[in-house]
Amino acid sequence: MNPGLLDLILFSEKRKYFLLLLKEGPRNIEEILEKLQVPRTALLPQIKKLKEEDLVIHEDGVYRLSMIGETIVEKMQPLLDTLAVFEKNEDFWANRKLASIPPYLIKRIGNLGDYRLIEPDLSYTFDLNPEFVKHLSNSSCIYMFFSYFHPQFPALFLSLARKGIEISLIMSEAVYLRLVDDFRKEGKEFLQMENASLFILDNKRIEIPAVIASTDRIMTLGLFNENDRFDNQYIISFEHGAIKWGEELFKYYRDMCREIKSE
C-alpha cells in the first residue's frame, strides 16, 4: 500500500468510518448519513476521494466497496483494533513487559477490545480488589495464572471451588512453595476437589505475567512493569474476543506446566 493510500484511509475519521460501514454491506446515502451522523456536504468530498482511488463503487444509488476496497478494509480492521488498545492507555503499555505474551497473541492484542484499566485503590491496599473478586465469584469457570503471592488467595480459591465453580490454577514454583509451607490445609482440600486443578510453572527461563484470569464472563490481565514490579494495575474486558484471548494465554502457559495431583 503506497503512503498516499495509507494517509487517505487512516488520516480522516469520516473516510475511515465510511469504509468500515460499507464493510457491513452496501448502503445508500441516506443510510450512510444517518449511521455516521455527519452532514452531506462534509461527507461527499471524502467519498469522492475514495472513489478516485477505486476503493468505493457507486451504482444505482448505492455505495459499496470495490474488490480492492474489501481487501484493504479487511486488513485495516485488526490494525485499527490494535491501535485503539495501545492508544487508550499509552503510559500503561509503554511501561509493561510484553515479552510474557507470545507473539501470536501480541498480533491479536486488538481482541482486548473496549477494555478498562483498574487502578490501585488505597482503600484496599492489603486486600484483593473487590471488583476482581466479585467477577470471579459470579463465574461458572475460571482459568487463572498468578506469579505473585497474596495471603487472601488460598481462602478465595477454596471458597470458589466449594461453590462448584470449575477452577484451573497455574502458579509459579515460588508461589506454590509458599502455599505448601503456610497454607497446607487449604491446598490439600483444594486438590481433593473434582472441579479444581492445579499446575506449576517451574521454567525460570521465560518471562511470565503477574496474573491472567479468564472466566466465562470476564478477562483480566496484569503485567509486571519494566522494573519487575507489579503495581496492581489490571486490564479488564468483558468482550467475547478478550475472554477467548485470555483463555489462550492461560493455555499457552499451562502447556509448559506439570500438574499437581495430590499434596
C-alpha positions as CSV (number, residue, x, y, z in Angstrom):
1,M,0.0,0.0,0.0
2,N,1.5,3.3,-1.0
3,P,1.9,6.1,1.7
4,G,-0.7,8.2,-0.1
5,L,-3.4,5.5,0.1
6,L,-2.5,4.8,3.7
7,D,-2.9,8.5,4.6
8,L,-6.2,8.6,2.7
9,I,-7.7,5.8,4.8
10,L,-6.3,6.4,8.2
11,F,-6.0,10.2,8.5
12,S,-9.6,11.0,8.1
13,E,-12.2,9.8,10.6
14,K,-15.0,10.3,8.1
15,R,-13.3,8.2,5.4
16,K,-12.3,5.5,7.9
17,Y,-15.8,5.1,9.4
18,F,-17.4,5.3,6.0
19,L,-15.3,2.4,4.8
20,L,-15.9,0.4,7.9
21,L,-19.7,0.9,7.5
22,L,-19.5,-0.4,3.9
23,K,-17.7,-3.4,5.2
24,E,-21.0,-4.4,6.8
25,G,-22.7,-4.2,3.3
26,P,-23.8,-1.7,0.6
27,R,-25.6,1.5,1.8
28,N,-27.5,4.3,0.1
29,I,-26.5,7.9,1.0
30,E,-29.4,8.4,3.4
31,E,-28.5,5.3,5.4
32,I,-24.9,6.4,5.5
33,L,-25.6,9.9,6.7
34,E,-27.9,8.5,9.4
35,K,-25.4,6.0,10.6
36,L,-22.4,8.3,10.6
37,Q,-24.2,11.4,11.8
38,V,-22.3,13.8,9.5
39,P,-23.6,16.5,7.1
40,R,-23.9,15.5,3.5
41,T,-21.6,18.4,2.5
42,A,-18.9,17.2,4.8
43,L,-19.0,13.5,3.7
44,L,-19.4,13.7,-0.1
45,P,-15.9,15.2,-0.8
46,Q,-14.4,12.4,1.3
47,I,-16.4,9.8,-0.7
48,K,-15.2,11.3,-3.9
49,K,-11.6,10.8,-2.9
50,L,-12.2,7.1,-2.1
51,K,-14.0,6.6,-5.5
52,E,-11.0,8.2,-7.3
53,E,-8.7,5.6,-5.7
54,D,-11.1,2.8,-6.8
55,L,-11.9,1.8,-3.2
56,V,-15.6,2.5,-3.5
57,I,-18.1,2.0,-6.2
58,H,-21.4,4.0,-6.6
59,E,-24.0,2.2,-8.7
60,D,-27.8,2.6,-8.8
61,G,-27.8,5.0,-5.9
62,V,-25.9,2.6,-3.6
63,Y,-22.3,2.7,-2.4
64,R,-20.3,-0.5,-1.9
65,L,-16.7,-1.5,-1.5
66,S,-14.7,-2.5,-4.6
67,M,-12.7,-5.7,-4.5
68,I,-9.6,-3.6,-3.7
69,G,-11.6,-1.8,-1.0
70,E,-12.8,-5.0,0.5
71,T,-9.3,-6.4,0.7
72,I,-7.9,-3.3,2.3
73,V,-10.7,-2.8,4.8
74,E,-10.5,-6.5,5.8
75,K,-6.8,-5.9,6.7
76,M,-7.5,-2.5,8.2
77,Q,-9.7,-3.6,11.0
78,P,-7.1,-5.5,13.0
79,L,-4.7,-2.6,12.7
80,L,-7.3,-0.2,14.0
81,D,-8.2,-2.5,16.9
82,T,-4.6,-2.8,17.9
83,L,-4.0,1.0,17.7
84,A,-7.2,1.5,19.8
85,V,-5.9,-0.8,22.6
86,F,-2.5,0.9,22.8
87,E,-3.7,4.4,22.4
88,K,-6.4,4.0,25.2
89,N,-3.7,3.8,27.9
90,E,-0.4,4.7,26.3
91,D,1.5,5.1,29.6
92,F,0.4,1.8,30.9
93,W,1.5,-0.2,27.8
94,A,4.8,1.8,27.4
95,N,5.9,0.6,30.9
96,R,4.8,-3.1,30.7
97,K,7.0,-6.1,30.0
98,L,5.2,-7.6,27.0
99,A,7.7,-10.4,26.5
100,S,5.4,-12.6,28.7
101,I,2.8,-12.6,25.9
102,P,3.6,-14.9,23.0
103,P,4.0,-13.2,19.6
104,Y,0.9,-14.8,18.0
105,L,-1.2,-13.2,20.8
106,I,0.5,-9.9,20.6
107,K,-0.5,-9.8,17.0
108,R,-4.1,-10.2,18.2
109,I,-4.0,-7.8,21.1
110,G,-6.8,-5.9,19.5
111,N,-9.1,-8.6,20.7
112,L,-9.0,-6.9,24.1
113,G,-11.5,-4.5,22.7
114,D,-13.0,-1.8,24.8
115,Y,-11.2,-2.7,28.0
116,R,-10.9,-0.8,31.2
117,L,-7.7,-0.1,33.3
118,I,-8.3,-0.8,37.0
119,E,-6.0,1.4,39.1
120,P,-4.9,0.6,42.7
121,D,-7.4,1.6,45.3
122,L,-5.7,2.9,48.5
123,S,-8.8,1.8,50.4
124,Y,-7.8,-1.8,49.7
125,T,-4.1,-1.6,50.0
126,F,-3.8,-5.0,51.8
127,D,-6.9,-6.6,50.2
128,L,-7.8,-8.1,46.9
129,N,-9.6,-5.7,44.6
130,P,-13.3,-6.2,45.4
131,E,-14.4,-5.8,41.8
132,F,-11.9,-8.5,40.8
133,V,-13.3,-10.9,43.5
134,K,-16.9,-10.1,42.5
135,H,-16.4,-11.1,38.9
136,L,-14.6,-14.3,39.9
137,S,-17.4,-15.2,42.3
138,N,-20.1,-14.7,39.6
139,S,-18.4,-17.0,37.1
140,S,-19.0,-20.7,36.4
141,C,-15.5,-21.5,35.3
142,I,-12.1,-19.8,36.0
143,Y,-8.7,-20.1,34.3
144,M,-6.1,-18.2,36.3
145,F,-2.4,-17.8,36.4
146,F,-0.6,-15.8,39.1
147,S,3.1,-15.4,39.8
148,Y,2.9,-13.3,42.9
149,F,1.5,-14.4,46.3
150,H,-1.4,-12.7,48.1
151,P,-2.3,-14.2,51.6
152,Q,-6.1,-14.0,50.6
153,F,-5.6,-16.2,47.5
154,P,-5.9,-19.6,49.2
155,A,-9.1,-18.8,51.0
156,L,-10.6,-17.2,47.9
157,F,-9.9,-20.1,45.6
158,L,-11.0,-22.6,48.1
159,S,-14.3,-20.8,48.6
160,L,-14.8,-20.6,44.8
161,A,-14.2,-24.3,44.4
162,R,-16.6,-25.1,47.2
163,K,-19.3,-23.2,45.3
164,G,-18.9,-25.7,42.5
165,I,-17.1,-23.3,40.1
166,E,-14.7,-25.1,37.7
167,I,-11.3,-23.7,38.5
168,S,-7.9,-24.3,37.0
169,L,-4.9,-22.5,38.6
170,I,-1.4,-22.1,37.4
171,M,1.2,-20.7,39.8
172,S,4.9,-20.2,39.7
173,E,7.0,-22.6,41.7
174,A,7.9,-19.9,44.3
175,V,4.2,-19.2,44.9
176,Y,3.4,-22.9,45.2
177,L,6.2,-23.4,47.8
178,R,4.7,-20.6,49.8
179,L,1.3,-22.3,49.6
180,V,2.7,-25.6,50.8
181,D,4.5,-24.0,53.7
182,D,1.8,-21.7,55.0
183,F,-1.5,-23.0,53.7
184,R,-1.1,-26.8,53.6
185,K,-4.6,-27.5,54.9
186,E,-6.3,-25.3,52.3
187,G,-4.2,-26.7,49.5
188,K,-4.9,-30.3,50.5
189,E,-8.7,-29.7,50.4
190,F,-8.4,-27.8,47.0
191,L,-6.6,-30.7,45.4
192,Q,-9.2,-33.2,46.6
193,M,-12.0,-31.4,44.7
194,E,-13.0,-32.8,41.3
195,N,-13.8,-29.3,39.9
196,A,-10.3,-28.0,40.8
197,S,-6.9,-28.5,39.2
198,L,-3.5,-27.0,39.9
199,F,-0.5,-26.6,37.7
200,I,3.0,-25.5,38.5
201,L,5.3,-23.5,36.1
202,D,8.9,-24.1,37.1
203,N,10.6,-22.8,33.9
204,K,12.7,-19.9,35.1
205,R,14.0,-19.1,31.7
206,I,10.8,-17.4,30.4
207,E,9.1,-14.1,31.1
208,I,5.8,-14.6,32.9
209,P,2.9,-12.2,33.6
210,A,1.8,-11.2,37.1
211,V,-1.8,-12.5,36.6
212,I,-4.1,-13.9,33.9
213,A,-7.8,-14.5,34.8
214,S,-10.2,-15.7,32.1
215,T,-13.7,-16.8,33.0
216,D,-16.9,-17.2,31.1
217,R,-17.7,-13.6,31.9
218,I,-14.5,-11.6,32.0
219,M,-10.8,-11.4,31.2
220,T,-8.3,-9.8,33.5
221,L,-4.6,-9.3,32.8
222,G,-1.9,-7.9,35.0
223,L,1.7,-7.4,33.8
224,F,5.0,-6.6,35.5
225,N,6.5,-3.2,34.7
226,E,9.9,-2.6,33.4
227,N,11.3,-2.6,37.0
228,D,9.9,-6.2,37.5
229,R,7.3,-4.9,39.9
230,F,3.5,-5.5,39.9
231,D,1.7,-2.2,40.7
232,N,-1.8,-3.7,41.0
233,Q,-3.0,-2.3,37.7
234,Y,-5.2,-4.6,35.7
235,I,-6.7,-4.7,32.2
236,I,-10.3,-5.9,32.4
237,S,-12.5,-6.7,29.5
238,F,-16.0,-8.2,29.1
239,E,-15.8,-8.7,25.4
240,H,-16.0,-12.3,24.0
241,G,-12.8,-11.9,21.9
242,A,-10.9,-10.8,25.0
243,I,-12.2,-13.7,27.1
244,K,-11.0,-16.2,24.4
245,W,-7.7,-14.3,24.1
246,G,-7.1,-14.7,27.9
247,E,-8.0,-18.4,27.8
248,E,-5.5,-18.9,25.0
249,L,-2.8,-17.1,27.0
250,F,-3.6,-19.3,30.0
251,K,-3.4,-22.5,27.9
252,Y,-0.1,-21.3,26.5
253,Y,1.4,-21.4,30.0
254,R,-0.4,-24.5,31.1
255,D,1.2,-26.4,28.2
256,M,4.6,-25.7,29.9
257,C,3.4,-26.9,33.4
258,R,3.3,-30.0,35.4
259,E,0.0,-30.8,37.1
260,I,-0.1,-31.4,40.9
261,K,-2.4,-34.4,41.5
262,S,-2.0,-34.6,45.3
263,E,-0.5,-32.8,48.2
